Amino acid sequence: MALTDSSKNKNYRKKLLPLVLAAVTSFGMSASVFAEEATPAEPKQITWDLTEIYASDQQWEKAYEAVQKEIADLENLRGTLKKSAKSMATAMEKIASVQKEAVRVYVYTSLKHDTDQRDEANQAMFAKANTIFTKFGEATSWISPEILAIGGKKVERFIKKEPRLKPYDYYLRSTVKSADHLLDEDGETLLASASAVLGSPNEIYELLVNADVKWPEVELSSGDKVTLNQAGYARYRSAPNREDRKLVFDTFWQTWYDYRDSIGKILSTEVQSNIFTTKARKYDSVLQRELEQENLPEEVYRTLVSEVNNALPVLHRYFKLRGEILGIEQMRYYDIYPPLVTLNDKFGVEESKAITLEVLKPLGEEYYEHLKTAVNSDWSHVYPQPGKRSGAYMNGSVYDVHPYVLLNHNDDYNSLSTYAHEFGHAVHSQLANENQPYLKASYSTFTAEIASIINEILLEEYLIERAETKEEKLFYLGQALESVRGTFFRQTMFAEFELKIHETAEAGEPLTGANLNEIYGDLLKKYHGHDEGVLLIDDVYASEWAYIPHFYYNFYVFQYATSMSGAAWFAEKLLAGDEQTRDAFIDVLKAGGSDDAYKILKKAGLDMATPDPYRATARRMEDIMNRIEALL
């Protein structure tokens, strides 16, 4: 699946202050590394049409200059919110309009930059656009304190009196609700100004990893010499030769181990930055602060971790089954990634399109028509090319245009799965934008990944059912197992680690490379059944925490696991032909960000604070393994 890591753009939803509810929404995967090994694809590159955002770079430049001035002019609205309901509505409309244009300016440069990150003109435009959100945050830092000064009762009277405030009612009520955690005007301005410094650990981490780390070269059994940077590791960790896999793992993780002190200091600084903001905003813990930004009950996080720990015997059963199929008596960490069965089938982009359209017909005519429009339009940048950002994402932030999808399609099964995943995001944005006003259209990650992972599950079941040979069926069943392992179990392990390091620091204990290794190593062994002899973990592999960029996105990764669980819950009912659940799912997509994500799902019958969705995911994994064992 495409983990929207990626995706540091997502963090703008949390970091833009204070009105930005419709922040830049990108769903993607992986650290931002260049696709250096890519060669120009044949047929000719399929590119997106950015002229629908701005007709030219010259038009963008004019828009950039105009929005800079409009941001500065927002100061003139200070003090007008309290005058009357009409005055408040006028101010909110102006602020939202400026924000929408600022996002548009940013997205244009972001999309251009990601097609070739080496291009100096793209770099310059992207750097200019990156300053917009800090300026916008500073220019609007007075809004929340002013709303709080008005008071909840008067705000409610204004909402009832002035219909033009309807698009802003969710924001206004959320602001009033957060009164205990908002600072006065000077405090909000100070925090907005400090955002660049507080966000610097991620930038330092990326510079170190992508520019300064000296990646080693190894010689494989084939005689090929390969560089084990992040792209090299991702490529060769599934090598068919077991000794090659061991060499790749030992060498790659030793490199991270060698940098554990430096990276440990960077991650420790990230944690301390989070604690600083938490204290400034008067929360009890970083977890509470992060979850309350989306109004998520803490029970969601803790139930996820608890239920996944309860389901570890299911994961351990998978490792034993994997060892049996691969003919490995004692599984080790480097035996996780090779496919159970190899498949040479090719899935070109046209075939990916046709299969995705067929797979998603059960979601109904309305969904299908939106999907058909998306895949048949110039909304995608499809093939790898030198300098292009790796991974995949959907960006649906330009409200008045349409979503854009970045792919790196390599004509394989993973490319097909990613295609279905990302266009799930695209349809979500289409439905949300059509059914919600601007500030209510931008949806939470908490619902976003459900909308795409359900497509992966439906694709898996479609291909399993239509497989013509035993080997083909085993391949797709194995891919489905890996999806659950990687998204449900692995991401929860990350979430448990993230919670543990923040609680450790909040208790006044230091975080160093050594104890980060110890904390992560203990979790790695627990999840993989090391002490029970299920799958053995070498000590050097405990440095894997240093490789995960998502730890700089502040309690972000758990939402992949909750999304897999929500998708499994919906898919179980959809595959049983439950049309009522299908309609409820479409309503979730249409709701966008019009309410708390937790409440939107609960209205559809899914309570993510209960064990049900997590147990549905475990049931899916058990069912897949039962089908595999029946074939063996």
C-alpha positions in Angstrom: 0.0 0.0 0.0 1.0 3.6 -0.3 1.6 4.8 3.2 1.0 8.5 3.1 4.1 9.1 5.1 4.5 10.0 3.7 3.9 12.5 3.4 5.1 15.5 5.4 2.6 17.7 3.6 0.0 16.1 5.8 1.5 17.7 8.8 0.3 21.1 7.6 -3.1 20.1 8.8 -1.8 20.1 12.4 0.8 22.9 12.2 -1.0 25.6 10.3 -2.7 28.0 12.8 -5.5 28.6 13.4 -8.1 28.3 10.7 -6.5 25.8 8.4 -8.9 22.9 8.5 -8.5 22.3 4.7 -4.8 22.1 4.8 -2.6 20.5 2.1 -3.7 16.8 1.9 -1.2 14.5 0.3 -1.3 10.7 0.7 2.0 9.1 -0.2 4.8 6.9 0.9 8.5 6.8 1.7 11.2 9.2 2.5 11.7 11.8 -0.1 14.5 10.2 -2.1 15.1 10.5 -5.8 14.2 7.7 -8.2 17.9 7.6 -9.3 17.8 4.2 -10.8 14.8 4.8 -12.9 15.1 5.2 -16.6 12.6 6.9 -18.9 9.7 4.6 -19.3 8.2 3.3 -22.5 5.6 4.2 -23.7 6.0 7.9 -23.3 5.6 9.5 -19.8 2.0 10.2 -18.9 1.8 13.5 -17.2 -0.8 15.6 -15.3 -2.2 18.8 -16.6 -1.2 21.6 -14.1 -2.5 24.3 -16.3 -5.9 23.7 -14.6 -4.3 25.2 -11.5 -2.3 28.0 -13.2 -2.0 28.4 -16.9 1.8 29.1 -16.6 4.6 29.8 -14.2 4.1 33.5 -14.9 0.5 33.3 -13.8 1.6 31.4 -10.7 4.1 34.2 -9.9 1.4 36.8 -10.1 -0.8 34.6 -7.8 2.1 34.2 -5.4 2.6 37.9 -5.2 -1.1 38.6 -4.8 -1.6 36.1 -2.0 1.4 37.5 -0.1 -0.4 40.9 -0.1 -3.7 39.3 0.8 -2.1 37.5 3.8 -0.6 40.8 5.0 -4.0 42.5 4.6 -5.7 40.0 6.9 -4.5 42.1 9.8 -7.2 44.6 8.9 -9.9 42.1 9.9 -8.6 42.0 13.5 -11.4 43.1 15.9 -14.2 42.6 13.4 -15.4 39.1 14.4 -17.1 40.4 17.5 -19.0 43.2 15.9 -21.9 41.2 14.5 -22.8 37.9 12.9 -22.6 39.5 9.5 -19.1 41.0 10.3 -17.9 37.6 11.5 -19.2 35.9 8.3 -17.4 38.5 6.1 -14.2 38.0 7.9 -14.4 34.2 7.8 -15.1 34.2 4.1 -12.1 36.5 3.4 -9.7 34.4 5.5 -10.9 31.1 3.9 -10.5 32.7 0.5 -6.9 33.7 1.2 -6.2 30.3 2.7 -7.6 28.5 -0.4 -5.4 30.5 -2.7 -2.4 30.0 -0.5 -2.9 26.2 -0.7 -3.4 26.5 -4.5 -0.1 28.4 -4.8 1.7 25.8 -2.7 0.3 22.7 -4.4 1.2 23.9 -7.9 4.9 24.2 -6.9 4.8 20.9 -4.9 3.5 18.9 -7.8 6.1 20.5 -10.2 8.9 19.9 -7.7 8.0 16.2 -7.2 8.3 15.4 -10.9 11.9 16.4 -10.8 13.4 17.4 -7.5 16.8 18.2 -9.2 15.3 21.0 -11.3 16.6 24.4 -9.9 13.6 26.4 -11.1 11.2 23.9 -9.4 13.3 24.1 -6.3 13.2 27.9 -6.2 9.4 28.0 -6.7 8.8 25.3 -4.1 11.1 27.1 -1.5 9.1 30.4 -2.1 5.8 28.6 -1.6 7.0 26.9 1.6 7.1 30.3 3.3 3.4 31.0 2.8 2.0 28.9 5.6 4.3 30.4 8.3 3.2 33.8 7.2 -0.4 32.8 7.1 -0.2 31.3 10.5 1.4 34.5 11.9 -1.2 36.7 10.1 -4.2 34.8 11.5 -2.8 34.0 15.0 -5.3 36.5 16.5 -8.4 34.6 15.2 -8.7 31.9 17.9 -8.1 34.3 20.8 -10.7 36.6 19.4 -13.3 33.9 19.0 -12.6 32.8 22.6 -13.1 36.4 23.8 -16.5 36.5 22.1 -17.5 33.4 24.1 -19.4 30.2 23.1 -22.9 31.5 23.7 -22.5 34.5 21.5 -20.8 32.4 18.8 -23.8 30.1 18.8 -26.1 33.1 18.5 -24.1 34.3 15.5 -24.2 30.9 13.8 -28.0 30.7 14.2 -28.5 34.2 13.0 -26.3 34.3 10.0 -26.6 31.5 7.3 -23.3 32.6 5.8 -21.6 31.1 8.9 -22.8 27.6 8.2 -19.7 26.6 6.3 -17.6 27.7 9.4 -19.7 26.3 12.2 -17.6 23.2 12.8 -14.4 25.3 13.0 -16.0 27.9 15.3 -17.4 25.2 17.6 -14.1 23.3 17.6 -12.2 26.5 18.5 -14.6 27.3 21.4 -14.2 23.7 22.6 -10.4 24.0 22.6 -10.5 27.1 24.8 -8.4 25.5 27.6 -5.5 24.9 25.2 -5.3 28.1 23.2 -3.0 30.9 24.3 -3.6 34.6 24.2 -2.8 36.6 21.1 0.9 37.1 21.9 1.3 33.5 22.8 -0.3 32.2 19.6 1.9 34.6 17.5 4.9 33.3 19.3 4.1 29.7 18.7 3.3 30.4 15.1 6.7 32.1 14.7 8.4 29.1 16.4 6.8 26.5 14.1 9.8 26.4 11.8 12.2 25.8 14.6 10.0 23.2 16.3 9.7 21.4 12.9 13.4 21.4 12.2 14.2 17.8 13.5 12.5 16.3 10.5 14.5 18.5 8.1 17.8 17.7 9.8 16.9 14.0 9.7 16.2 14.1 6.0 19.4 16.1 5.3 21.5 13.6 7.3 19.9 10.5 5.7 19.7 11.7 2.1 22.9 13.8 1.9 25.5 12.8 4.6 25.1 9.1 5.4 27.7 7.1 3.5 25.8 4.1 2.2 27.9 0.9 1.8 28.4 -1.3 -1.3 28.1 -5.1 -1.1 28.7 -7.9 -3.6 25.8 -10.3 -4.0 26.1 -14.0 -4.8 25.5 -13.1 -8.5 28.6 -11.0 -8.5 26.6 -7.8 -8.8 27.8 -4.9 -6.6 25.0 -2.9 -5.2 24.8 0.2 -3.0 22.6 -0.3 0.0 21.0 3.1 0.3 17.3 3.1 1.2 16.3 2.3 -2.4 18.9 -0.5 -2.6 17.7 -2.0 0.7 14.0 -1.9 -0.4 15.0 -3.6 -3.6 17.3 -6.3 -2.3 15.8 -7.2 1.1 13.6 -9.7 -0.8 16.5 -11.4 -2.7 15.8 -15.1 -3.4 19.2 -16.1 -2.1 19.0 -16.3 1.7 22.7 -15.4 2.2 22.2 -12.3 0.1 19.3 -11.3 2.3 21.4 -11.7 5.4 24.2 -9.7 3.9 21.8 -6.9 2.9 20.2 -6.8 6.4 23.4 -7.0 8.4 25.1 -4.3 6.3 22.2 -1.9 6.1 21.2 -2.1 9.7 24.8 -1.8 10.8 25.0 1.5 9.0 22.0 2.8 10.9 23.5 1.4 14.1 26.7 3.4 13.4 24.6 6.6 13.2 22.4 5.8 16.2 23.8 8.5 18.5 23.3 11.3 16.0 19.9 10.2 14.9 18.9 9.4 18.4 19.7 13.1 19.3 17.5 14.2 16.4 14.6 12.1 17.4 15.0 13.1 21.1 14.8 16.7 20.0 11.6 16.0 18.1 10.1 14.4 21.2 11.2 17.4 23.3 9.7 19.8 20.8 6.4 17.9 21.1 6.6 18.0 24.9 7.3 21.8 24.8 4.2 22.4 22.6 2.1 20.1 24.8 3.1 22.0 28.0 2.5 25.4 26.3 -1.0 24.3 25.3 -1.7 22.8 28.8 -2.3 19.2 27.8 -1.5 16.3 30.1 0.5 14.4 27.5 1.7 14.5 23.9 -0.7 11.7 23.0 -3.7 13.6 24.4 -2.7 16.7 22.5 -2.2 14.9 19.2 -5.5 13.0 19.4 -7.5 15.9 20.5 -6.5 17.8 17.4 -8.7 15.3 15.6 -11.1 14.9 18.6 -10.2 11.2 18.8 -10.8 9.4 22.1 -7.6 8.1 23.6 -9.3 4.7 23.8 -8.9 4.4 20.0 -5.1 4.4 20.3 -4.9 2.2 23.4 -7.5 -0.3 22.2 -5.6 -0.7 19.0 -2.3 -1.4 20.8 -4.1 -3.8 23.2 -6.0 -5.7 20.5 -2.9 -6.1 18.3 -0.9 -7.4 21.3 -3.7 -9.9 21.9 -3.6 -10.9 18.2 0.2 -11.6 18.2 -0.4 -15.4 18.1 -2.1 -14.8 14.7 1.0 -13.0 13.5 3.3 -15.8 14.8 1.2 -18.4 13.0 1.9 -16.5 9.8 5.6 -16.5 10.4 5.5 -20.3 11.0 3.4 -20.8 7.8 5.8 -18.5 5.9 8.8 -20.6 7.0 7.0 -23.8 6.0 6.3 -22.5 2.5 9.7 -21.1 2.0 11.3 -24.3 3.4 13.1 -22.4 6.3 13.3 -24.3 9.5 14.2 -21.3 11.7 12.8 -18.0 10.5 14.9 -14.8 10.9 14.1 -11.2 10.4 15.6 -11.2 6.9 13.1 -13.9 5.8 10.0 -11.7 6.0 10.1 -10.0 2.6 10.6 -12.7 -0.1 7.2 -13.5 -1.7 5.7 -16.9 -0.9 5.3 -17.5 -4.6 6.7 -15.5 -7.5 4.5 -14.1 -10.2 5.7 -12.9 -13.6 2.4 -11.3 -14.7 2.7 -7.7 -15.8 0.1 -5.1 -15.1 0.5 -2.1 -17.5 -1.2 1.1 -16.6 -4.1 0.4 -18.9 -4.6 -3.0 -17.4 -4.4 -1.4 -13.9 -7.1 1.0 -14.9 -9.4 -1.7 -16.3 -9.0 -4.0 -13.3 -9.5 -1.2 -10.8 -12.7 -0.1 -12.6 -14.0 -3.7 -12.5 -13.0 -4.3 -8.9 -14.7 -1.3 -7.5 -18.1 -1.7 -9.2 -19.6 -3.2 -6.0 -19.2 0.3 -4.4 -22.1 1.5 -6.5 -22.8 3.6 -9.6 -22.1 7.0 -8.0 -18.6 5.9 -6.9 -18.0 4.1 -10.2 -18.8 7.2 -12.3 -16.4 9.4 -10.2 -13.7 6.7 -10.5 -14.1 6.5 -14.3 -13.7 10.3 -14.6 -10.6 10.2 -12.5 -8.7 7.4 -14.3 -9.6 8.7 -17.7 -8.5 12.3 -17.1 -5.0 14.0 -17.1 -4.8 13.9 -13.3 -1.8 11.6 -13.0 2.0 11.6 -13.4 2.5 7.9 -14.0 6.0 6.5 -14.7 9.3 6.7 -12.8 11.9 9.1 -14.2 15.2 10.5 -12.9 14.8 13.0 -10.1 11.1 12.2 -9.5 9.9 11.7 -6.0 9.6 8.0 -5.1 6.5 6.3 -3.9 2.9 7.5 -4.6 0.4 10.0 -3.3 -2.9 11.8 -4.0 -3.2 15.5 -3.5 -6.8 16.7 -3.4 -6.2 20.1 -1.9 -7.0 22.4 -4.8 -10.7 22.5 -4.0 -11.8 24.2 -7.2 -10.0 21.9 -9.6 -9.6 18.2 -8.9 -7.3 15.7 -7.3 -3.8 14.9 -8.6 -2.2 11.5 -8.4 1.6 10.8 -8.4 2.5 7.2 -9.3 5.7 5.4 -10.1 4.1 2.6 -12.1 6.4 -0.3 -12.8 3.9 -2.6 -14.4 3.9 -5.1 -11.6 1.3 -6.2 -8.9 2.5 -3.6 -6.4 1.9 -0.9 -9.1 -1.6 -2.2 -9.7 -2.4 -2.2 -5.9 -1.0 1.3 -5.5 -3.1 2.4 -8.5 -6.3 1.2 -6.8 -5.2 2.7 -3.5 -4.4 6.2 -4.7 -7.6 6.5 -6.8 -9.5 5.5 -3.7 -8.2 8.7 -2.3 -9.0 10.6 -5.5 -12.7 9.5 -5.4 -12.8 10.4 -1.7 -11.7 14.0 -2.5 -14.1 14.2 -5.4 -17.1 13.2 -3.3 -16.0 15.4 -0.3 -15.4 18.4 -2.5 -18.8 18.0 -4.2 -20.8 17.6 -1.0 -19.0 20.0 1.4 -18.0 23.6 1.4 -14.3 24.4 1.3 -13.5 24.3 5.0 -15.5 21.1 5.6 -14.1 19.2 2.6 -10.6 18.4 3.8 -10.9 15.1 5.7 -8.9 13.4 8.4 -6.2 10.8 7.8 -8.3 8.7 10.1 -11.0 8.3 7.4 -8.7 8.8 4.4 -6.8 5.6 4.5 -9.9 3.5 5.1 -11.1 4.9 1.7 -8.0 3.5 -0.1 -7.2 0.3 1.9 -10.7 -1.0 1.2 -9.8 -0.8 -2.5 -6.8 -3.0 -1.8 -8.8 -5.6 0.0 -11.4 -5.7 -2.8 -8.6 -6.0 -5.3 -7.0 -8.9 -3.4 -10.3 -10.8 -3.2 -11.0 -10.2 -6.9 -7.6 -11.5 -8.0 -7.7 -14.5 -5.6 -11.1 -15.5 -6.9 -10.1 -15.3 -10.5 -6.6 -16.9 -10.1 -6.2 -19.7 -12.7 -3.5 -21.7 -11.0 -2.6 -22.8 -7.5 0.6 -20.8 -7.6 -1.2 -17.6 -8.8 -3.8 -18.0 -6.0 -1.0 -18.5 -3.4 0.7 -15.4 -4.7 -2.3 -13.2 -4.1 -3.1 -14.8 -0.8 0.5 -14.1 0.3 0.3 -10.5 -0.8 -2.9 -10.1 1.2 -1.2 -11.6 4.3 1.7 -9.2 3.9 -0.7 -6.3 3.6 -2.1 -7.1 7.0 1.3 -7.8 8.5 2.8 -4.6 7.2 -0.1 -2.3 7.9 -1.9 -3.7 11.0 0.9 -5.3 13.0 4.0 -3.4 11.9 2.4 0.1 12.0 1.0 -0.7 15.5 4.5 -1.7 16.6 5.7 1.7 15.4 2.8 3.3 17.3 3.7 1.4 20.5 7.3 2.6 20.1 6.3 6.2 19.6 4.0 6.1 22.6 6.8 4.5 24.7 9.5 7.1 23.8 7.2 10.0 24.5 6.1 8.5 27.9 9.7 7.9 28.7 10.7 11.5 28.0 7.6 12.8 29.8 8.8 10.9 32.9 12.0 12.8 32.7 14.2 10.0 31.4 16.7 10.6 28.7 16.4 9.3 25.1 19.7 8.3 23.5 20.6 6.1 20.6 21.4 3.3 23.0 18.1 3.2 24.9 16.1 3.9 21.7 17.7 0.7 20.4 16.8 -1.1 23.6 13.1 0.1 23.5 12.7 -0.7 19.8 14.5 -4.0 20.1 12.2 -5.3 22.9 9.2 -4.5 20.8 10.7 -6.0 17.7 11.3 -9.3 19.6 7.9 -9.3 21.2 6.0 -8.8 17.9 8.0 -11.4 16.1 8.0 -14.1 18.8 11.8 -14.0 19.3 11.6 -15.4 22.9 9.3 -18.2 21.7 11.7 -19.1 18.9 9.1 -18.1 16.2 11.4 -15.6 14.4 14.8 -14.6 15.6 16.0 -11.0 15.8 19.7 -10.1 15.8 20.6 -7.2 18.0 21.8 -5.0 15.2 18.4 -5.0 13.7 17.1 -3.0 16.6 18.5 0.1 14.9 15.5 0.0 12.5 13.8 2.8 14.4 16.4 5.2 12.9 15.1 4.3 9.4 11.5 5.3 10.0 10.8 8.9 8.9 7.2 8.8 10.2 8.4 9.2 13.8 8.8 12.9 12.9 5.1 13.2 12.1 3.9 13.0 15.7 1.6 10.1 16.4 0.7 9.6 12.7 1.5 6.0 12.0 -1.2 4.5 14.2 -3.8 5.7 11.7 -2.5 3.2 9.1 -3.4 0.4 11.5 -6.7 1.8 12.4 -7.5 2.4 8.7 -6.6 -1.2 7.8 -8.9 -2.3 10.6 -11.7 0.0 9.5 -11.3 -1.1 5.9 -11.4 -4.8 7.0 -14.6 -4.1 9.0 -16.3 -2.5 6.0 -14.9 -5.0 3.5 -16.2 -8.0 5.5 -19.7 -6.6 5.2 -19.4 -5.4 1.6 -18.1 -8.8 0.5 -21.2 -10.4 2.2 -23.4 -8.1 0.0 -24.5 -5.7 2.7 -25.8 -2.7 0.7 -26.7 -0.7 3.7 -23.0 -0.7 4.8 -22.0 0.2 1.3 -24.2 3.2 1.4 -22.9 4.1 4.8 -19.4 3.9 3.5 -20.2 6.3 0.6 -21.7 8.7 3.1 -18.4 8.6 5.1 -16.6 9.7 1.9 -19.1 12.5 1.2 -18.9 13.8 4.8 -15.3 14.9 4.2 -14.3 16.9 7.3 -17.7 18.1 8.2 -17.5 16.5 11.6 -15.0 14.7 13.8 -13.7 11.6 11.9 -14.5 9.4 14.8 -18.1 10.6 14.8 -18.4 10.2 11.0 -17.4 6.6 11.3 -19.5 5.9 14.3 -22.6 7.2 12.4 -21.8 4.6 9.8 -21.8 1.9 12.4 -18.1 1.7 13.1 -16.8 2.5 16.5 -13.0 2.6 16.4 -12.7 2.7 20.2 -14.1 -0.8 20.5 -12.3 -4.1 19.7 -14.6 -5.0 16.8 -12.6 -3.5 13.8 -9.3 -4.9 15.2 -10.8 -8.3 15.6 -12.2 -8.2 12.1 -8.6 -7.6 10.8 -7.3 -10.6 12.8 -10.2 -12.7 11.4 -9.2 -11.7 7.9 -5.7 -12.8 8.5 -6.8 -16.1 10.0 -9.2 -16.7 7.0 -6.4 -16.0 4.5 -4.1 -18.5 6.2 -6.9 -21.1 6.3 -7.2 -20.7 2.5 -3.5 -21.1 2.0 -3.3 -24.2 4.2 -6.2 -25.7 2.2 -4.1 -25.3 -1.0 -0.9 -26.8 0.4 
